[in-house]
Amino acid sequence: MTEPIRRLIGTIVLVVFLFVYFVAVIVVAASVLHSVGTALDILYWAVTGIVWAFPVAFIIKWMYRPDSAKPSAQATSSRRKPLNTANGVPDKNRSR
């Protein structure tokens, strides 16, 4: 799957996920939080305000993953000369 297609799918998934998540959070808050104290109310909103970021981060990471390209025949057949570890230049003394 190419990166532009992943971005499109990821964007749609993000919009749907966030809509469903926030509606669910508001419905739970409206039905349950009216009878609890202020401390639990603050704790609920703090936790639900942070939790959504974890699945969103996973989706965004997936969206921007680079395409997996197959190695070309030229890249697999060519060999690099061994490097001299002292200065990082090809070592002329070593043979293949």
C-alpha positions in Angstrom: 0.0 0.0 0.0 1.4 3.4 -0.9 1.9 6.2 1.5 -0.8 8.5 -0.1 -3.4 5.7 0.2 -2.4 5.1 3.8 -2.8 8.8 4.5 -6.2 8.8 3.0 -7.4 5.8 4.9 -5.8 7.0 8.1 -7.4 10.4 7.8 -10.9 8.8 7.4 -10.2 6.4 10.3 -9.0 9.3 12.5 -12.1 11.4 11.9 -14.5 8.5 12.5 -12.6 7.3 15.6 -12.4 10.8 17.1 -16.1 11.4 16.5 -17.1 8.1 18.0 -14.7 8.5 21.0 -15.8 12.0 21.9 -19.5 11.2 21.5 -19.0 8.1 23.8 -17.1 10.2 26.3 -19.8 12.9 26.4 -22.6 10.3 26.7 -20.9 8.6 29.6 -20.2 12.0 31.3 -23.8 13.1 30.9 -25.2 9.8 32.2 -22.8 9.0 35.1 -20.9 12.1 36.2 -23.9 14.2 37.3 -24.0 12.2 40.6 -20.2 12.0 41.4 -18.1 14.6 43.1 -15.9 17.3 41.6 -12.7 15.3 42.1 -14.0 12.3 40.1 -15.3 14.7 37.5 -11.9 16.3 37.0 -10.2 12.9 37.0 -12.6 11.6 34.4 -12.0 14.5 32.0 -8.3 14.4 32.6 -8.0 10.7 31.8 -10.4 10.8 28.8 -8.6 13.9 27.5 -5.3 12.0 27.4 -6.4 8.4 26.4 -7.5 9.3 22.9 -3.9 10.4 22.0 -2.5 6.8 22.1 -4.6 5.2 19.3 -4.3 8.5 17.3 -0.5 8.3 17.6 -0.5 4.7 16.4 -2.7 5.6 13.4 -0.5 8.6 12.5 2.7 6.5 12.8 1.1 3.9 10.5 0.0 6.7 8.0 3.5 8.1 7.7 5.4 4.8 7.5 7.6 4.9 4.4 6.7 2.6 1.5 8.4 -0.7 1.5 10.3 -0.7 -1.8 11.7 -3.9 -3.4 15.4 -3.7 -3.8 16.5 -3.3 -7.4 18.6 -5.8 -9.2 21.4 -3.3 -9.5 21.5 -2.5 -5.8 21.6 -6.2 -4.8 24.3 -7.1 -7.3 26.7 -4.3 -6.7 29.1 -4.7 -3.8 30.8 -2.0 -1.9 34.4 -2.0 -1.2 35.4 -2.6 2.4 36.0 0.6 4.4 39.1 1.3 6.3 37.7 1.9 9.8 40.4 4.4 10.7 39.4 7.1 8.1 36.2 5.8 6.4 37.6 5.5 2.9 37.7 2.4 0.8 40.6 0.1 1.8 42.8 -0.5 -1.2 44.8 -3.2 0.5 41.8 -5.6 1.1 40.6 -7.8 -1.7 37.0 -8.8 -2.3 
